[in-house]
Each structure stands twice: as structure tokens, then as C-alpha cells.
Amino acid sequence: MNRIETQPDICNGKPIVQGTRIAVRTILSHLSAGDTFDDILDAFPRLQKEDIAACLEYATRLGDIHSQLECAS
């Protein structure tokens, strides 16, 4: 169920929602600005709620990895 991918030739290899050119960062920016899932789905009709949840999960995993690296230092 991996909905996040990176492709070197799409968005300079930044993480995107699979099968789109919508960057994870874009979705997270909308969420941090206070947009709801429905707001984002209206703005990006190709997305599904699961895609937005996958962006949040991706960010959480990155945060966990970052925390682990800091603790190991």
C-alpha cells in the first residue's frame, strides 16, 4: 500500500503521491496551513483520502528516523 514514491525524473526526485506529480511537501503544506482533507481533495481531485494519510505517515516516519539519528549521536 505504498502510495509515496520517488522518481529521479519527476519533481527532481522529491517524494510524490504515486502516479501523480503532486509532492508530499505540497500536501503537508496545505495541512499545516489548516486545510482539511476535503479542502485538499477539492484542490487535487486525483487524490484520495488514503493518499493524504500516506503523506502524513511518510512525514511521521521521517521524523522518527531523524529522532533515532539524533539519539544515536
N, C-alpha and C positions, 0 to 999 in steps of 0.2 A: 504494500500500500504506500510505497514511496511516491509522494506527489511532488517532491522537490528534486530538481536536477541541476546539473551544471553542464554546459556545453561550451567549449572554448570559443566557438564561432558565434555564440549568441550572448548578447549583453556582456561582452568581454569576459565570459566565464563566470559571471556572478550567479548566485543561486536564483533560479526562476521556478515558477509553477510549471510542472511538467506539461509539455505540449503547447506552451504559450511563450510569449516574450515578456511576461509580467514578472518583475523582480520581486523576490521575497521582501526586500527592503521597501519597495513601494507599498506593499500590503501592510507591513509593520508601521510605516509612516502614517498611513491612514488610521490605523488603530490607535496609535499614540496621539493622534490629533482629535480623537474622540469619536471617530466614525464607528458605526455599528456594522455587524456582519451584513445586514440588509443594505446599508449605505454602500458598502464595498461591492456587493453583488449587483446593485443598480449601476454603479460606475464601471464595473467589469463583468458584463453579462456572461462571459465564457467561464467564469469561475463558479465553483460550488462551495458550499459551506465547509466541506471537508478540505478544500484547498487552503482556505483561510486558517483553519485549525492546524493544518500541516505547517504553515508558516510560523505559527506560534510555537508549535512543538520544535521546529528547527531552531528557532531563536533560543528556546529553553535549553536544548542540547548544547548549543554553542556556549551559552552561559555556564553550563555545568562543566564543560571541557575547560573553559577559561579558569573557573574556580579551582579545578583539580590541578591545573598547571601552576597556579599561584601557590597553592598549598604545598606542592612538591618543591618549590623553590626555597 
